[in-house]
């Protein structure tokens, strides 16, 4: 990976770590509030919505985020190299965490469904079409798992058309933001070529 690209990705991933800490605290607090006020909308029949699972979910996300933070600190200090798979792994962790939050908050009716869009848009705009494609596929796997858990064992979804529309909109948003990012990268590459050409021409003029 080129040094300038590595530095850019390092900045992006550090920003994601900081945002993840904030969201983790807010969501954990909200889940605890739902538990104490008995306002949860747990799906499935296994009754997983309890303090132990809230702490477990928080610990999972905190551990993953801490690992990301330590790794990025190593990259910043020069002890480690920036690796491309990091952005895919961090996005996968985000989607899994959102899916787990959906379980005690209504499943397909959860207000936290919109957080899926925040993750795919932010990653697609940063990294382009390749990550957008990976993101929509990961989303499909995670959200289908949520629906299976919610409607098991009958697997009869009351509003199939609505779910298809939600997934379709997610694909459109993800791919469109990835396309915009790709176009921007192409234009940026063209600008850099012209800048390099101008620099070389100026250097030739200055030569005796």
Residue frames relative to the residue before (quaternion, step in Angstrom):
aa qw qx qy qz dx dy dz
X 1.0000 0.0000 0.0000 0.0000 0.00 0.00 0.00
X 0.4980 -0.6633 0.4693 0.3028 3.59 -0.92 0.93
X 0.6120 -0.5944 0.3691 0.3686 3.61 -1.02 0.75
X 0.6743 0.4928 -0.3124 0.4526 3.60 0.93 -0.84
X 0.6449 0.5035 -0.3213 0.4768 3.60 1.07 -0.72
X 0.6349 0.5313 -0.3243 0.4576 3.56 1.02 -0.82
X 0.6521 0.5095 -0.3112 0.4673 3.59 0.99 -0.83
X 0.6441 0.5247 -0.3114 0.4614 3.57 1.04 -0.80
X 0.6753 0.4746 -0.2918 0.4833 3.58 0.95 -0.89
X 0.5995 0.5611 -0.3552 0.4468 3.58 1.07 -0.69
X 0.6566 0.5007 -0.3027 0.4761 3.57 0.95 -0.88
X 0.6484 0.5247 -0.3150 0.4529 3.60 0.94 -0.88
X 0.7052 0.4661 -0.2749 0.4582 3.57 0.81 -1.00
X 0.6146 0.5292 -0.3513 0.4677 3.59 1.08 -0.61
X 0.6298 0.5201 -0.3320 0.4718 3.58 1.02 -0.75
X 0.6469 0.5192 -0.3152 0.4612 3.58 1.00 -0.81
X 0.6215 0.5382 -0.3372 0.4588 3.58 1.04 -0.75
X 0.6691 0.5024 -0.3016 0.4572 3.58 0.90 -0.91
X 0.6604 0.4925 -0.3042 0.4784 3.59 0.95 -0.88
X 0.6379 0.5432 -0.3267 0.4374 3.58 1.01 -0.82
X 0.6132 0.5364 -0.3502 0.4622 3.61 1.03 -0.73
X 0.6730 0.5068 -0.2965 0.4498 3.56 0.88 -0.97
X 0.6851 0.4795 -0.2872 0.4671 3.58 0.85 -0.98
X 0.6155 0.5574 -0.3487 0.4346 3.58 1.02 -0.75
X 0.6700 0.4934 -0.2957 0.4694 3.58 0.92 -0.90
X 0.6787 0.4981 -0.2952 0.4517 3.59 0.88 -0.95
X 0.6978 0.4694 -0.2838 0.4607 3.60 0.84 -0.95
X 0.6305 0.5222 -0.3387 0.4638 3.61 0.99 -0.79
X 0.6495 0.5102 -0.3111 0.4701 3.58 0.99 -0.81
X 0.6620 0.5040 -0.3065 0.4623 3.57 0.98 -0.83
X 0.6479 0.5080 -0.3219 0.4674 3.60 0.98 -0.80
X 0.6356 0.5173 -0.3272 0.4706 3.58 1.01 -0.77
X 0.6268 0.5294 -0.3264 0.4694 3.57 1.05 -0.77
X 0.6523 0.5075 -0.3149 0.4667 3.60 0.95 -0.88
X 0.6505 0.5229 -0.3162 0.4511 3.58 1.00 -0.82
X 0.7064 0.4740 -0.2671 0.4528 3.58 0.85 -0.98
X 0.7360 0.3884 -0.2246 0.5070 3.59 1.06 -0.67
X 0.3938 -0.7485 0.4501 0.2864 3.56 1.34 0.10
X 0.4431 0.6896 -0.4532 0.3502 3.58 0.96 0.95
X 0.3838 0.7364 -0.4790 0.2845 3.55 1.23 0.26
X 0.2379 -0.7462 0.6044 0.1458 3.56 -1.23 0.50
X 0.0194 -0.8573 0.5143 -0.0141 3.53 0.68 1.15
X 0.2417 -0.7564 0.5919 0.1381 3.54 -1.04 0.84
X 0.7054 0.4240 -0.3329 0.4602 3.55 -1.25 0.35
X 0.4715 -0.6933 0.4840 0.2505 3.54 -1.33 0.03
X 0.5530 0.6507 -0.3795 0.3561 3.60 1.22 0.19
X 0.3201 -0.7924 0.4736 0.2129 3.61 1.29 -0.07
X 0.1672 0.8217 -0.5178 0.1698 3.54 0.66 1.19
X 0.5737 0.6189 -0.3812 0.3776 3.58 1.24 -0.26
X 0.3588 0.6906 -0.5481 0.3065 3.54 -0.16 1.35
X 0.7175 -0.4605 0.3014 0.4270 3.55 -1.29 0.24
X 0.6187 0.5618 -0.3481 0.4247 3.60 1.00 -0.77
X 0.7087 0.4511 -0.2680 0.4716 3.56 0.90 -0.89
X 0.5885 0.5410 -0.3723 0.4716 3.59 1.12 -0.55
X 0.6692 0.4807 -0.2931 0.4850 3.58 0.95 -0.89
X 0.6384 0.5332 -0.3287 0.4473 3.57 1.04 -0.75
X 0.6504 0.5038 -0.3075 0.4781 3.57 0.98 -0.86
X 0.6537 0.5080 -0.3088 0.4682 3.58 0.96 -0.88
X 0.6601 0.5088 -0.3056 0.4604 3.58 0.98 -0.87
X 0.6188 0.5479 -0.3355 0.4520 3.59 1.05 -0.78
X 0.7133 0.4456 -0.2615 0.4736 3.55 0.80 -1.02
X 0.6432 0.5230 -0.3253 0.4550 3.59 1.01 -0.79
X 0.6486 0.5154 -0.3173 0.4615 3.59 0.99 -0.84
X 0.6593 0.4977 -0.3079 0.4721 3.57 0.92 -0.92
X 0.6760 0.4931 -0.3005 0.4578 3.57 0.91 -0.89
X 0.6304 0.5285 -0.3317 0.4618 3.58 1.05 -0.73
X 0.6273 0.5231 -0.3298 0.4734 3.58 1.03 -0.78
X 0.6391 0.5144 -0.3221 0.4724 3.58 0.95 -0.87
X 0.6703 0.5174 -0.3012 0.4385 3.58 0.89 -0.96
X 0.6571 0.5027 -0.3066 0.4707 3.60 0.97 -0.88
X 0.6504 0.5172 -0.3132 0.4598 3.56 0.97 -0.89
X 0.6822 0.4835 -0.2897 0.4658 3.58 0.89 -0.92
X 0.6043 0.5353 -0.3561 0.4707 3.59 1.11 -0.59
X 0.6376 0.5211 -0.3153 0.4718 3.57 1.08 -0.73
X 0.6335 0.5137 -0.3235 0.4797 3.57 1.07 -0.75
X 0.6635 0.5172 -0.3062 0.4454 3.58 0.92 -0.91
X 0.7030 0.4553 -0.2662 0.4770 3.59 1.06 -0.73
X 0.5407 -0.6433 0.3893 0.3771 3.59 1.26 -0.19
X 0.5127 0.6585 -0.4169 0.3601 3.61 1.26 -0.04
X 0.7752 0.2153 -0.1129 0.5830 3.57 1.17 -0.59
X 0.4008 -0.6892 0.5454 0.2587 3.54 -1.29 0.37
X 0.4998 -0.6349 0.4975 0.3155 3.54 -1.17 0.65
X 0.1495 -0.8065 0.5705 0.0423 3.56 -0.71 1.12
X 0.5452 -0.6584 0.4217 0.3024 3.57 -0.93 0.91
X 0.6384 0.5498 -0.3627 0.3982 3.68 0.90 -0.71
X 0.4978 0.6811 -0.4334 0.3170 3.61 1.15 -0.42
X 0.6812 0.5013 -0.3082 0.4355 3.60 0.87 -0.90
X 0.6347 0.5098 -0.3303 0.4777 3.58 1.13 -0.61
X 0.6537 0.5155 -0.3114 0.4583 3.57 0.96 -0.87
X 0.6752 0.4907 -0.3064 0.4578 3.59 0.87 -0.91
X 0.6391 0.5097 -0.3290 0.4728 3.61 1.04 -0.70
X 0.6259 0.5343 -0.3315 0.4613 3.58 1.02 -0.78
X 0.6404 0.5178 -0.3194 0.4689 3.59 0.95 -0.85
X 0.6441 0.5264 -0.3213 0.4526 3.59 0.97 -0.85
X 0.6783 0.4882 -0.2982 0.4610 3.60 0.87 -0.90
X 0.6387 0.5165 -0.3266 0.4676 3.59 0.99 -0.78
X 0.6538 0.5170 -0.3112 0.4565 3.59 0.95 -0.90
X 0.6447 0.5102 -0.3229 0.4688 3.60 0.95 -0.86
X 0.6500 0.5248 -0.3193 0.4474 3.59 0.93 -0.88
X 0.6554 0.4994 -0.3133 0.4721 3.59 1.00 -0.77
X 0.6324 0.5235 -0.3300 0.4660 3.59 1.09 -0.68
X 0.6045 0.5759 -0.3548 0.4207 3.60 1.11 -0.62
X 0.5914 0.6340 -0.3645 0.3397 3.60 1.04 -0.73
X 0.7843 0.2969 -0.2068 0.5040 3.65 0.82 -0.80
X 0.7037 0.4789 -0.2627 0.4544 3.61 1.24 -0.02
X 0.7861 -0.3688 0.1738 0.4645 3.58 1.12 0.56
X 0.4018 -0.7391 0.4719 0.2638 3.61 1.21 -0.01
X 0.8432 -0.0446 0.0539 0.5330 3.58 -0.63 -1.10
X 0.6831 0.4436 -0.2912 0.5017 3.61 1.27 -0.14
X 0.4218 0.7423 -0.4410 0.2767 3.58 1.29 0.04
X 0.4986 -0.6495 0.4890 0.3007 3.55 -1.09 0.77
X 0.6229 0.5690 -0.3382 0.4169 3.58 1.20 -0.42
X 0.4044 0.7109 -0.4828 0.3129 3.61 1.23 0.04
X 0.6274 0.5650 -0.3439 0.4109 3.60 1.01 -0.76
X 0.5602 0.6040 -0.4002 0.4014 3.61 1.17 -0.44
X 0.5216 0.6061 -0.4097 0.4390 3.59 1.19 -0.46
X 0.6728 0.5022 -0.2948 0.4564 3.58 0.91 -0.93
X 0.6237 0.5419 -0.3435 0.4466 3.58 0.98 -0.79
X 0.6672 0.5047 -0.2995 0.4587 3.58 0.94 -0.90
X 0.7112 0.4546 -0.2874 0.4527 3.61 0.77 -0.97
X 0.6527 0.5098 -0.3297 0.4532 3.60 0.96 -0.77
X 0.6808 0.4935 -0.3042 0.4477 3.59 0.83 -0.95
X 0.6916 0.4634 -0.2859 0.4746 3.60 0.96 -0.81
X 0.6585 0.5130 -0.3216 0.4469 3.59 0.94 -0.82
X 0.6656 0.4956 -0.3093 0.4644 3.59 0.94 -0.83
X 0.6643 0.5007 -0.3114 0.4595 3.58 1.06 -0.65
X 0.8547 0.2403 -0.0500 0.4574 3.54 0.75 -1.11
X 0.5737 -0.6590 0.3611 0.3258 3.60 1.18 -0.10
X 0.8165 -0.3470 0.2020 0.4149 3.51 -1.43 -0.09
X 0.6288 0.5563 -0.3607 0.4063 3.60 0.92 -0.77
X 0.6948 0.4425 -0.2742 0.4964 3.57 0.90 -0.87
X 0.5897 0.5648 -0.3691 0.4439 3.60 1.10 -0.62
X 0.6565 0.5026 -0.3112 0.4685 3.60 0.92 -0.86
X 0.6494 0.5019 -0.3160 0.4759 3.56 0.94 -0.86
X 0.6550 0.5442 -0.3063 0.4255 3.56 0.99 -0.88
X 0.6898 0.4709 -0.2999 0.4610 3.59 0.86 -0.90
X 0.6312 0.5150 -0.3421 0.4683 3.60 1.07 -0.61
X 0.6469 0.5033 -0.3188 0.4760 3.59 0.98 -0.82
X 0.6165 0.5426 -0.3352 0.4618 3.57 1.02 -0.82
X 0.6466 0.5318 -0.3269 0.4384 3.59 0.88 -0.94
X 0.6654 0.5050 -0.3023 0.4592 3.58 0.90 -0.93
X 0.6927 0.4864 -0.2803 0.4528 3.57 0.85 -0.99
X 0.7107 0.4620 -0.2785 0.4516 3.58 0.83 -0.95
X 0.6093 0.5247 -0.3531 0.4783 3.60 1.07 -0.65
X 0.6209 0.5342 -0.3389 0.4629 3.60 1.03 -0.74
X 0.6350 0.5205 -0.3251 0.4692 3.59 1.03 -0.79
X 0.6746 0.4950 -0.2957 0.4609 3.60 0.89 -0.91
X 0.6330 0.5203 -0.3328 0.4668 3.58 0.99 -0.79
X 0.6615 0.4956 -0.3063 0.4723 3.57 0.95 -0.88
X 0.6701 0.5237 -0.3018 0.4310 3.57 0.96 -0.85
X 0.8164 0.2726 -0.1131 0.4963 3.59 0.86 -0.94
X 0.3783 0.7089 -0.4992 0.3245 3.58 1.23 0.36
X 0.6270 -0.1699 -0.7578 -0.0604 1.67 -2.04 1.47
X 0.5365 0.6587 -0.4084 0.3338 3.62 1.19 -0.28
X 0.1481 -0.8279 0.5188 0.1533 3.56 1.12 -0.80
X 0.4252 0.6606 -0.4901 0.3777 3.55 1.05 0.86
X 0.1726 -0.8038 0.5651 0.0690 3.58 -0.35 1.26
X 0.4515 -0.7281 0.4393 0.2703 3.63 -0.57 1.10
X 0.8045 0.1862 -0.0697 0.5597 3.59 0.92 -0.90
X 0.0955 -0.8414 0.5310 0.0306 3.54 0.47 1.24
X 0.6471 0.5308 -0.3260 0.4395 3.60 0.94 -0.87
X 0.6463 0.5246 -0.3154 0.4556 3.56 1.01 -0.81
X 0.6619 0.4966 -0.3042 0.4719 3.59 0.98 -0.81
X 0.6283 0.5201 -0.3340 0.4725 3.58 1.01 -0.78
X 0.6515 0.5136 -0.3135 0.4620 3.57 0.98 -0.85
X 0.6374 0.5280 -0.3294 0.4544 3.61 0.95 -0.82
X 0.6722 0.4841 -0.2926 0.4777 3.57 0.92 -0.91
X 0.6481 0.5223 -0.3195 0.4528 3.60 0.98 -0.86
X 0.6476 0.5070 -0.3183 0.4714 3.58 0.96 -0.85
X 0.6279 0.5355 -0.3368 0.4533 3.57 1.01 -0.79
X 0.6483 0.5104 -0.3144 0.4694 3.58 0.96 -0.87
X 0.6562 0.5145 -0.3169 0.4519 3.58 0.90 -0.91
X 0.6745 0.4913 -0.2988 0.4630 3.58 0.87 -0.94
X 0.6746 0.5092 -0.3013 0.4413 3.57 0.87 -0.94
X 0.7102 0.4545 -0.2650 0.4678 3.58 0.83 -0.99
X 0.6464 0.5225 -0.3309 0.4468 3.58 1.02 -0.73
X 0.6654 0.4727 -0.3116 0.4865 3.60 0.94 -0.81
X 0.6196 0.5286 -0.3436 0.4676 3.58 1.09 -0.63
X 0.6357 0.5235 -0.3190 0.4692 3.58 1.07 -0.78
X 0.6411 0.5192 -0.3264 0.4614 3.58 0.95 -0.86
X 0.6628 0.5015 -0.3059 0.4643 3.56 0.93 -0.91
X 0.6357 0.5314 -0.3232 0.4572 3.58 1.03 -0.80
X 0.6494 0.5088 -0.3135 0.4702 3.58 0.95 -0.86
X 0.6440 0.5175 -0.3212 0.4628 3.56 0.99 -0.82
X 0.6431 0.5225 -0.3245 0.4563 3.59 0.99 -0.81
X 0.6378 0.5181 -0.3251 0.4681 3.59 1.04 -0.80
X 0.6686 0.4915 -0.2969 0.4726 3.60 0.89 -0.93
X 0.6369 0.5228 -0.3281 0.4619 3.57 1.00 -0.79
X 0.6391 0.5242 -0.3217 0.4618 3.58 1.05 -0.78
X 0.6455 0.5123 -0.3206 0.4670 3.58 1.02 -0.78
X 0.6338 0.5236 -0.3267 0.4663 3.58 0.99 -0.83
X 0.6594 0.5070 -0.3117 0.4593 3.59 0.94 -0.85
X 0.6204 0.5351 -0.3440 0.4589 3.59 1.07 -0.68
X 0.6716 0.4841 -0.2971 0.4758 3.58 0.93 -0.89
X 0.6293 0.5268 -0.3358 0.4622 3.59 1.01 -0.74
X 0.6540 0.5004 -0.3085 0.4762 3.56 1.01 -0.83
X 0.6365 0.5257 -0.3261 0.4608 3.59 1.02 -0.79
X 0.6549 0.5032 -0.3074 0.4727 3.59 0.92 -0.89
X 0.6439 0.5252 -0.3267 0.4503 3.58 0.94 -0.83
X 0.6760 0.4881 -0.3008 0.4629 3.61 0.91 -0.86
X 0.6366 0.5208 -0.3284 0.4643 3.58 1.04 -0.76
X 0.6491 0.5104 -0.3137 0.4688 3.58 1.00 -0.79
X 0.6435 0.5167 -0.3232 0.4632 3.56 1.02 -0.75
X 0.6404 0.5160 -0.3267 0.4657 3.61 1.05 -0.69
X 0.6448 0.5190 -0.3227 0.4590 3.58 1.02 -0.79
X 0.6861 0.4933 -0.2905 0.4489 3.56 1.01 -0.71
X 0.5636 0.5949 -0.3974 0.4130 3.57 1.23 -0.36
X 0.5086 -0.6640 0.4511 0.3113 3.63 -0.99 0.79
